[in-house]
Amino acid sequence: MSASDKIENAAEDFAGKAKEAVGKATDNEKLEAEGHADQTKASLKQAGENVKDAVSE
């Protein structure tokens, strides 16, 4: 996995956490769900990159 992929996934995860926190603070369920979805997407991308790395070794 390249460093830029790691940074991109971490940034997406952080943005998702921020969205989720704002959603909780403002009682906005839609924003909270979007934040959770963004975190899940970042985690799946990370897992895919880990699989690619394992296969290439």
Secondary structure, DSSP 4 states (H G I P E B T S, - for coil): --HHHHHHHHHHHHHHHHHHHHHHHTT-HHHHHHHHHHHHHHHHHHHHHHHHHHHH-
